[in-house]
Amino acid sequence: MLWTIAAILLVLWVLGLVFEIAGGIIHILLVIGLILIAYNAIKGRTSGTRH
């Protein structure tokens, strides 16, 4: 589900760049998406090492 959200944010960011809509809001959403991806990657690594 997190990857779906990240993909949607990426598409919205590209559309925002192409059509110049939403101003700076789309860049904020992109940063939030990247933070979520990084969090998920770190969480996945740490949870895999615990037994």
ChimeraX commands (.cxc) that place a marker at each C-alpha (Angstrom):
marker #1 position 0.00,0.00,0.00 radius 0.5
marker #1 position 2.87,2.37,0.76 radius 0.5
marker #1 position 4.32,1.85,-2.70 radius 0.5
marker #1 position 0.94,2.69,-4.21 radius 0.5
marker #1 position 0.82,5.97,-2.29 radius 0.5
marker #1 position 4.39,6.76,-3.36 radius 0.5
marker #1 position 3.54,6.05,-7.00 radius 0.5
marker #1 position 0.45,8.28,-6.84 radius 0.5
marker #1 position 2.50,11.09,-5.30 radius 0.5
marker #1 position 5.12,10.72,-8.01 radius 0.5
marker #1 position 2.49,10.91,-10.76 radius 0.5
marker #1 position 0.91,13.96,-9.14 radius 0.5
marker #1 position 4.33,15.60,-8.90 radius 0.5
marker #1 position 5.05,14.99,-12.59 radius 0.5
marker #1 position 1.62,16.33,-13.55 radius 0.5
marker #1 position 2.24,19.36,-11.37 radius 0.5
marker #1 position 5.50,20.05,-13.17 radius 0.5
marker #1 position 3.97,19.58,-16.62 radius 0.5
marker #1 position 0.78,21.58,-16.09 radius 0.5
marker #1 position 2.12,23.94,-13.40 radius 0.5
marker #1 position -0.75,23.26,-11.00 radius 0.5
marker #1 position -0.85,23.24,-7.21 radius 0.5
marker #1 position 2.26,25.41,-6.83 radius 0.5
marker #1 position 4.50,24.31,-3.97 radius 0.5
marker #1 position 1.97,21.89,-2.48 radius 0.5
marker #1 position 2.92,19.14,-4.91 radius 0.5
marker #1 position 6.58,19.40,-3.87 radius 0.5
marker #1 position 5.60,19.05,-0.21 radius 0.5
marker #1 position 3.63,15.91,-1.08 radius 0.5
marker #1 position 6.66,14.52,-2.91 radius 0.5
marker #1 position 8.89,15.09,0.10 radius 0.5
marker #1 position 6.33,13.38,2.35 radius 0.5
marker #1 position 6.25,10.44,-0.06 radius 0.5
marker #1 position 10.03,10.14,-0.05 radius 0.5
marker #1 position 10.09,10.25,3.75 radius 0.5
marker #1 position 7.51,7.45,3.88 radius 0.5
marker #1 position 9.54,5.33,1.46 radius 0.5
marker #1 position 12.72,5.86,3.50 radius 0.5
marker #1 position 10.86,5.03,6.72 radius 0.5
marker #1 position 9.45,1.86,5.20 radius 0.5
marker #1 position 12.88,0.78,3.93 radius 0.5
marker #1 position 14.49,1.35,7.34 radius 0.5
marker #1 position 11.62,-0.34,9.16 radius 0.5
marker #1 position 11.77,-3.33,6.81 radius 0.5
marker #1 position 15.48,-3.81,7.38 radius 0.5
marker #1 position 15.30,-3.58,11.17 radius 0.5
marker #1 position 12.27,-5.84,11.52 radius 0.5
marker #1 position 13.93,-8.49,9.33 radius 0.5
marker #1 position 16.94,-8.78,11.62 radius 0.5
marker #1 position 14.95,-9.33,14.83 radius 0.5
marker #1 position 14.10,-12.90,15.77 radius 0.5
marker link #1:1,2 radius 0.2
marker link #1:2,3 radius 0.2
marker link #1:3,4 radius 0.2
marker link #1:4,5 radius 0.2
marker link #1:5,6 radius 0.2
marker link #1:6,7 radius 0.2
marker link #1:7,8 radius 0.2
marker link #1:8,9 radius 0.2
marker link #1:9,10 radius 0.2
marker link #1:10,11 radius 0.2
marker link #1:11,12 radius 0.2
marker link #1:12,13 radius 0.2
marker link #1:13,14 radius 0.2
marker link #1:14,15 radius 0.2
marker link #1:15,16 radius 0.2
marker link #1:16,17 radius 0.2
marker link #1:17,18 radius 0.2
marker link #1:18,19 radius 0.2
marker link #1:19,20 radius 0.2
marker link #1:20,21 radius 0.2
marker link #1:21,22 radius 0.2
marker link #1:22,23 radius 0.2
marker link #1:23,24 radius 0.2
marker link #1:24,25 radius 0.2
marker link #1:25,26 radius 0.2
marker link #1:26,27 radius 0.2
marker link #1:27,28 radius 0.2
marker link #1:28,29 radius 0.2
marker link #1:29,30 radius 0.2
marker link #1:30,31 radius 0.2
marker link #1:31,32 radius 0.2
marker link #1:32,33 radius 0.2
marker link #1:33,34 radius 0.2
marker link #1:34,35 radius 0.2
marker link #1:35,36 radius 0.2
marker link #1:36,37 radius 0.2
marker link #1:37,38 radius 0.2
marker link #1:38,39 radius 0.2
marker link #1:39,40 radius 0.2
marker link #1:40,41 radius 0.2
marker link #1:41,42 radius 0.2
marker link #1:42,43 radius 0.2
marker link #1:43,44 radius 0.2
marker link #1:44,45 radius 0.2
marker link #1:45,46 radius 0.2
marker link #1:46,47 radius 0.2
marker link #1:47,48 radius 0.2
marker link #1:48,49 radius 0.2
marker link #1:49,50 radius 0.2
marker link #1:50,51 radius 0.2
view
